[in-house]
Amino acid sequence: MSNLSFLNKIIYWINSVFLLLLILSYLSPFINPSIFWPISFIGLLFPFLFLINCLFLIYWLFKYKKQVFGNIIVLLFGLKYISVFVGPSPKEITNQDSIMILSYNVRLFNYYKWIKKDNIKEKIVEFIKKENADIICLQEYYNQNQMNTLQYKYKHIGPDDKKNSWHMAIYSKYPQIKKGYITIDGKEKYNTCIYSDIVVNSDTIRIYNIHLVSNWFNHNDYSFIENPNKTDIKKSIRGIINKMKNSYKIRSQEVKIIKKHMASSPYPNIVVGDFNDTPLSYAYNTIKNELKDSFSISGKGIGKSFIKIPGLRIDYILHDKTLNSFNYKQYNDKLSDHFPISCEIEITNP
C-alpha cells in the first residue's frame, strides 16, 4: 500500500470497509438474528454492497493496482447469490402434466381502503379467476363470506370458525385429504402458517402457505424510505430499525417451528407465501434449506414482489428437489401492496 497516493489510500480504506460489509452479508443467512440481529440489516444491503464493490473493482482495474484482486476474490464468492435476485430468463415450457400454483398476499382485500379505488376486492377475484391456477395460496385473507365466488371445489381457510380474523387460505382443484395450521410457542397464529395435503392424480403433496411476521411499517416509514426528511432523520431511522430488529427475531422463531414441522411431512413439500424477508436472510435460508426456489430456476429479470420498495422480493414459491418447476411469473397488478406470483410444477413423486 506504500506505493499508493494519499487519495488512493483513502479509497483503499473505504473499499476495505465495504468489502468487510459484503463478507458479513454473505454470513447473514446463517446467523440467527436472536443471537446477533445487526447482521440481518447487512444482509438486506447485499445488492448495494455487491454493486459498490464492483465499482471499486473497476476503479482499481483502470489504475492497474493490485488492490483489484481483493475485490475479485470477495465478489466471486458472492456470485452464487445473484441467482436469488436476478432470474435466468429461460424460454417458456409447455407441459400438460404440470399444475399451476399462485401465491398472493391480498392485504385483506383492501378492507381498510389503503388503495383509494373502488372494487379492489372484485378486481382481485377477477384476476384470480382469469389466471385459473390449480392451487391458490392467499395471505392476509379476510372475508366473512369465505370467497364462494371463486368456485373452487376444495379449500382450506384456517380455521373456518374464525371468520372475523386475519388468516390464510388454500384453494385447489384437487382433493385436500388433510388440513392443519401450525401453532407458534403454543399460540394459535391464524395468519402465520397453514398446510394441506393435496392429492394430484395419483400423487400426494403437502402445501405450506406461510405469512411470517411483518415489519409493521406505517405510512410515515415508507414516506421516509422513499424520500428521507432531514428534519427528523434520526427519529425515523431509529423507529425503522427497532421495528425491523423485533421482526427479525420473531421470524427466526417462527421459521424454526415451521421447519421442524416440515421435516415431519410424509410427502414432498411445496412452500408458498410471504416471508417478509429477502433471499439473503436467516428466515429464507432456514425454510429453503434443500428446497428449490422456482424464481432462481425460471424467473425473469430482477425479482420483485413488494410494491412499495422496488426490487424487493419477499414472496416465494419453493419446492422439494424431487419436483420440477418452470414458467415462473411475476405479475404487475397493483391491487395490494404485493405483486402476485405463480409458477408451474410437475408433480412426480419418487
C-alpha positions as CSV (number, residue, x, y, z in Angstrom):
1,M,0.0,0.0,0.0
2,S,3.1,2.2,0.3
3,N,3.0,3.0,-3.4
4,L,-0.5,4.4,-3.3
5,S,-1.1,8.1,-3.3
6,F,-2.9,9.8,-0.4
7,L,-6.2,9.8,-2.3
8,N,-5.9,6.1,-3.2
9,K,-5.0,5.2,0.4
10,I,-8.3,6.8,1.5
11,I,-10.2,5.0,-1.3
12,Y,-8.5,1.7,-0.3
13,W,-9.6,2.0,3.3
14,I,-13.2,2.8,2.2
15,N,-13.1,-0.1,-0.2
16,S,-11.9,-2.4,2.7
17,V,-14.8,-1.4,4.8
18,F,-17.3,-2.2,2.0
19,L,-15.6,-5.5,1.4
20,L,-15.9,-6.4,5.0
21,L,-19.6,-5.5,5.0
22,L,-20.1,-7.6,1.8
23,I,-18.5,-10.6,3.5
24,L,-20.7,-10.1,6.5
25,S,-23.8,-10.0,4.2
26,Y,-22.7,-13.5,2.9
27,L,-22.9,-14.7,6.5
28,S,-26.3,-13.2,7.3
29,P,-28.4,-16.2,6.2
30,F,-26.6,-18.5,8.6
31,I,-26.6,-16.3,11.8
32,N,-29.8,-16.3,13.9
33,P,-31.0,-12.7,14.5
34,S,-31.8,-13.7,18.1
35,I,-28.1,-14.1,18.6
36,F,-26.8,-11.1,16.6
37,W,-29.6,-9.1,14.9
38,P,-27.5,-6.3,13.3
39,I,-26.2,-8.8,10.7
40,S,-29.7,-9.1,9.3
41,F,-29.5,-5.4,8.2
42,I,-26.3,-6.1,6.5
43,G,-27.8,-9.0,4.5
44,L,-30.6,-6.7,3.4
45,L,-28.0,-4.4,1.8
46,F,-26.3,-7.2,-0.2
47,P,-27.3,-5.9,-3.7
48,F,-26.0,-2.4,-2.9
49,L,-22.8,-3.7,-1.3
50,F,-22.1,-6.0,-4.3
51,L,-22.7,-3.2,-6.8
52,I,-20.5,-0.7,-4.8
53,N,-17.6,-3.2,-4.7
54,C,-18.0,-3.8,-8.4
55,L,-17.4,-0.1,-8.9
56,F,-14.2,-0.3,-6.7
57,L,-13.0,-3.3,-8.8
58,I,-13.4,-1.2,-11.9
59,Y,-11.6,1.7,-10.3
60,W,-8.5,-0.5,-9.3
61,L,-8.6,-2.2,-12.7
62,F,-8.2,1.1,-14.5
63,K,-5.5,2.1,-12.1
64,Y,-3.6,-1.1,-12.7
65,K,-3.3,-1.6,-8.9
66,K,-3.0,-5.0,-7.1
67,Q,-5.9,-4.0,-4.8
68,V,-8.2,-5.2,-7.6
69,F,-7.5,-8.8,-6.6
70,G,-9.2,-8.5,-3.2
71,N,-12.3,-7.2,-4.8
72,I,-12.2,-10.0,-7.4
73,I,-11.9,-12.7,-4.7
74,V,-14.7,-11.4,-2.5
75,L,-17.1,-10.7,-5.4
76,L,-16.5,-14.2,-6.8
77,F,-17.8,-15.7,-3.5
78,G,-21.0,-13.6,-3.9
79,L,-21.8,-14.7,-7.4
80,K,-23.8,-17.7,-6.2
81,Y,-26.3,-15.3,-4.5
82,I,-27.0,-13.4,-7.7
83,S,-29.5,-16.1,-8.9
84,V,-31.8,-15.4,-6.0
85,F,-32.0,-11.7,-7.0
86,V,-31.9,-12.0,-10.8
87,G,-33.8,-14.7,-12.7
88,P,-32.2,-16.7,-15.5
89,S,-35.0,-15.8,-18.0
90,P,-35.4,-19.2,-19.8
91,K,-37.9,-19.9,-22.5
92,E,-41.4,-20.8,-21.5
93,I,-42.1,-24.6,-21.4
94,T,-45.4,-26.3,-22.3
95,N,-46.2,-29.3,-20.1
96,Q,-49.7,-30.7,-20.0
97,D,-48.9,-32.7,-16.9
98,S,-47.9,-29.8,-14.7
99,I,-50.1,-27.8,-12.2
100,M,-50.1,-24.1,-11.7
101,I,-49.6,-22.6,-8.3
102,L,-50.4,-19.0,-7.5
103,S,-49.4,-17.0,-4.4
104,Y,-50.9,-13.7,-3.4
105,N,-50.9,-11.5,-0.3
106,V,-54.3,-9.9,-0.9
107,R,-53.9,-7.4,2.0
108,L,-57.4,-8.1,3.5
109,F,-58.9,-7.3,0.0
110,N,-58.3,-3.6,0.7
111,Y,-60.7,-3.8,3.7
112,Y,-59.3,-0.6,5.2
113,K,-59.2,1.3,1.9
114,W,-55.5,1.7,1.7
115,I,-55.9,1.9,-2.1
116,K,-58.1,4.8,-2.9
117,K,-60.0,3.0,-5.7
118,D,-63.3,1.2,-5.9
119,N,-64.0,-2.5,-6.2
120,I,-60.5,-3.7,-5.3
121,K,-61.8,-7.0,-3.9
122,E,-63.8,-7.7,-7.0
123,K,-60.8,-6.9,-9.2
124,I,-58.6,-9.3,-7.1
125,V,-61.3,-12.1,-7.5
126,E,-61.5,-11.3,-11.3
127,F,-57.7,-11.6,-11.6
128,I,-57.6,-15.0,-9.7
129,K,-60.4,-16.3,-11.8
130,K,-58.6,-15.2,-15.0
131,E,-55.4,-17.0,-14.1
132,N,-57.3,-20.2,-13.2
133,A,-54.5,-21.7,-11.2
134,D,-54.8,-25.3,-9.9
135,I,-53.7,-24.3,-6.4
136,I,-54.1,-20.8,-4.9
137,C,-52.4,-19.7,-1.7
138,L,-53.7,-16.4,-0.2
139,Q,-52.1,-14.5,2.7
140,E,-53.7,-11.8,4.8
141,Y,-57.0,-13.2,3.9
142,Y,-60.1,-11.6,5.3
143,N,-63.6,-12.3,4.1
144,Q,-66.7,-13.3,6.1
145,N,-68.4,-14.8,3.1
146,Q,-65.4,-17.2,2.6
147,M,-65.0,-16.2,-1.1
148,N,-67.6,-18.6,-2.5
149,T,-67.3,-16.7,-5.8
150,L,-64.0,-18.4,-6.6
151,Q,-65.9,-21.7,-7.1
152,Y,-63.1,-24.0,-6.1
153,K,-64.3,-27.4,-5.0
154,Y,-61.7,-27.8,-2.3
155,K,-60.5,-25.2,0.1
156,H,-58.7,-24.7,3.5
157,I,-59.5,-21.5,5.2
158,G,-57.9,-21.9,8.5
159,P,-59.6,-22.0,10.9
160,D,-63.1,-21.9,9.4
161,D,-64.7,-20.8,12.7
162,K,-62.6,-17.6,12.8
163,K,-64.3,-15.7,10.0
164,N,-63.5,-12.3,11.6
165,S,-59.8,-13.0,12.0
166,W,-56.9,-12.4,9.6
167,H,-56.0,-15.8,8.3
168,M,-54.8,-17.8,5.3
169,A,-56.5,-19.7,2.5
170,I,-55.6,-22.6,0.2
171,Y,-57.9,-23.2,-2.7
172,S,-57.4,-26.2,-5.0
173,K,-58.9,-28.1,-7.9
174,Y,-57.6,-31.3,-6.2
175,P,-58.8,-33.1,-3.0
176,Q,-57.3,-31.9,0.2
177,I,-57.2,-35.0,2.4
178,K,-55.6,-33.4,5.5
179,K,-55.6,-29.8,6.7
180,G,-53.9,-28.1,9.6
181,Y,-52.2,-25.0,11.0
182,I,-49.1,-24.5,13.0
183,T,-49.0,-23.1,16.5
184,I,-46.2,-20.8,17.4
185,D,-45.0,-21.2,21.0
186,G,-48.3,-22.8,21.8
187,K,-50.3,-19.9,20.5
188,E,-52.8,-20.1,17.6
189,K,-51.5,-18.0,14.8
190,Y,-54.1,-18.0,12.1
191,N,-52.1,-15.7,9.8
192,T,-48.7,-17.5,10.1
193,C,-48.8,-20.9,8.5
194,I,-51.4,-23.4,7.3
195,Y,-50.9,-26.6,5.3
196,S,-52.9,-29.0,3.2
197,D,-52.1,-32.5,1.9
198,I,-53.4,-32.5,-1.7
199,V,-53.8,-35.5,-4.0
200,V,-52.8,-34.6,-7.6
201,N,-53.8,-37.5,-9.8
202,S,-52.1,-40.5,-8.1
203,D,-49.5,-38.5,-6.1
204,T,-49.8,-36.5,-2.9
205,I,-48.0,-33.3,-2.0
206,R,-48.1,-31.0,1.1
207,I,-48.6,-27.3,0.5
208,Y,-47.5,-24.9,3.2
209,N,-48.9,-21.4,3.0
210,I,-46.7,-19.1,5.1
211,H,-47.0,-15.5,6.2
212,L,-44.1,-14.6,8.5
213,V,-44.4,-11.6,10.8
214,S,-44.4,-8.2,9.2
215,N,-42.1,-5.3,9.9
216,W,-45.3,-3.2,10.6
217,F,-44.1,-0.1,8.7
218,N,-46.6,2.7,8.7
219,H,-47.2,5.4,6.1
220,N,-44.5,7.7,7.6
221,D,-41.9,4.9,7.5
222,Y,-42.5,4.3,3.8
223,S,-42.5,8.0,3.1
224,F,-39.1,8.3,4.8
225,I,-37.7,5.4,2.8
226,E,-38.9,6.9,-0.5
227,N,-37.9,10.5,0.4
228,P,-35.9,11.0,3.6
229,N,-36.8,14.0,5.6
230,K,-33.7,15.6,7.1
231,T,-35.6,17.3,9.9
232,D,-36.5,14.0,11.6
233,I,-34.0,11.6,10.0
234,K,-32.6,10.3,13.4
235,K,-36.0,9.6,14.8
236,S,-37.2,7.9,11.6
237,I,-34.2,5.7,11.3
238,R,-34.4,4.7,15.0
239,G,-38.0,3.8,14.6
240,I,-37.5,1.7,11.5
241,I,-34.5,-0.1,13.0
242,N,-36.4,-1.0,16.2
243,K,-39.3,-2.4,14.2
244,M,-37.1,-4.5,11.9
245,K,-35.0,-5.7,14.8
246,N,-38.0,-7.1,16.6
247,S,-39.4,-8.6,13.4
248,Y,-36.1,-10.3,12.5
249,K,-36.1,-12.0,16.0
250,I,-39.8,-13.1,15.8
251,R,-39.3,-14.5,12.3
252,S,-36.3,-16.5,13.4
253,Q,-38.6,-18.2,16.0
254,E,-41.4,-18.8,13.5
255,V,-39.2,-20.4,10.9
256,K,-37.6,-22.7,13.4
257,I,-41.0,-24.1,14.4
258,I,-42.3,-24.3,10.8
259,K,-39.1,-26.0,9.6
260,K,-39.4,-28.7,12.3
261,H,-43.0,-29.3,11.2
262,M,-41.9,-29.6,7.5
263,A,-39.3,-32.2,8.5
264,S,-42.2,-34.5,9.6
265,S,-44.1,-34.2,6.3
266,P,-44.6,-37.6,4.7
267,Y,-44.9,-36.0,1.2
268,P,-42.9,-33.7,-1.0
269,N,-43.2,-30.1,0.3
270,I,-44.2,-27.0,-1.6
271,V,-43.8,-23.9,0.4
272,V,-45.6,-20.8,-0.7
273,G,-46.1,-17.4,0.7
274,D,-45.0,-14.0,2.1
275,F,-41.8,-14.4,4.2
276,N,-41.4,-10.6,4.8
277,D,-37.7,-11.1,4.3
278,T,-35.2,-11.1,1.4
279,P,-33.4,-14.1,-0.2
280,L,-30.3,-13.3,1.8
281,S,-31.9,-13.7,5.2
282,Y,-31.9,-16.2,8.0
283,A,-35.7,-16.8,7.6
284,Y,-35.4,-17.6,3.9
285,N,-32.3,-19.7,4.3
286,T,-33.9,-21.7,7.1
287,I,-37.1,-22.5,5.3
288,K,-35.4,-23.1,1.9
289,N,-32.6,-25.3,3.1
290,E,-32.5,-28.1,0.4
291,L,-35.7,-26.9,-1.4
292,K,-35.6,-25.3,-4.8
293,D,-36.5,-21.7,-5.4
294,S,-38.8,-21.5,-8.5
295,F,-37.7,-18.0,-9.3
296,S,-34.0,-19.0,-9.4
297,I,-35.0,-21.7,-11.9
298,S,-37.3,-19.9,-14.3
299,G,-37.7,-16.3,-13.1
300,K,-37.1,-13.3,-15.4
301,G,-35.2,-10.2,-14.6
302,I,-34.8,-8.6,-11.1
303,G,-37.0,-10.3,-8.6
304,K,-39.8,-8.1,-7.1
305,S,-42.9,-8.8,-5.1
306,F,-43.4,-5.9,-2.8
307,I,-44.8,-2.8,-4.5
308,K,-43.7,-0.1,-2.0
309,I,-39.9,-0.9,-2.3
310,P,-38.7,-1.5,-5.9
311,G,-36.7,-4.7,-6.5
312,L,-37.6,-6.2,-3.1
313,R,-38.6,-9.9,-3.4
314,I,-40.2,-11.3,-0.2
315,D,-42.8,-13.7,-1.7
316,Y,-41.7,-17.2,-2.7
317,I,-42.7,-20.5,-4.2
318,L,-40.2,-23.1,-3.0
319,H,-40.5,-26.8,-3.7
320,D,-39.0,-30.2,-3.0
321,K,-35.9,-31.1,-5.0
322,T,-37.7,-34.1,-6.4
323,L,-40.2,-31.8,-8.2
324,N,-39.6,-29.7,-11.3
325,S,-40.8,-26.1,-11.8
326,F,-40.9,-23.8,-14.7
327,N,-42.7,-20.7,-16.1
328,Y,-42.3,-18.6,-13.0
329,K,-44.2,-15.4,-13.4
330,Q,-44.3,-12.0,-11.6
331,Y,-47.5,-10.1,-12.2
332,N,-47.7,-6.3,-12.3
333,D,-51.3,-6.0,-10.9
334,K,-51.3,-3.3,-8.2
335,L,-54.3,-4.4,-6.2
336,S,-52.5,-5.0,-3.0
337,D,-49.1,-4.0,-1.6
338,H,-47.7,-7.2,-3.0
339,F,-47.5,-8.5,-6.6
340,P,-48.9,-11.9,-7.2
341,I,-46.5,-14.7,-8.3
342,S,-47.0,-18.1,-9.9
343,C,-45.2,-21.0,-11.4
344,E,-45.9,-24.4,-12.9
345,I,-44.7,-27.6,-11.1
346,E,-44.5,-31.1,-12.5
347,I,-45.7,-33.4,-9.7
348,T,-43.9,-36.7,-9.9
349,N,-43.2,-38.4,-6.6
350,P,-40.2,-40.8,-6.5
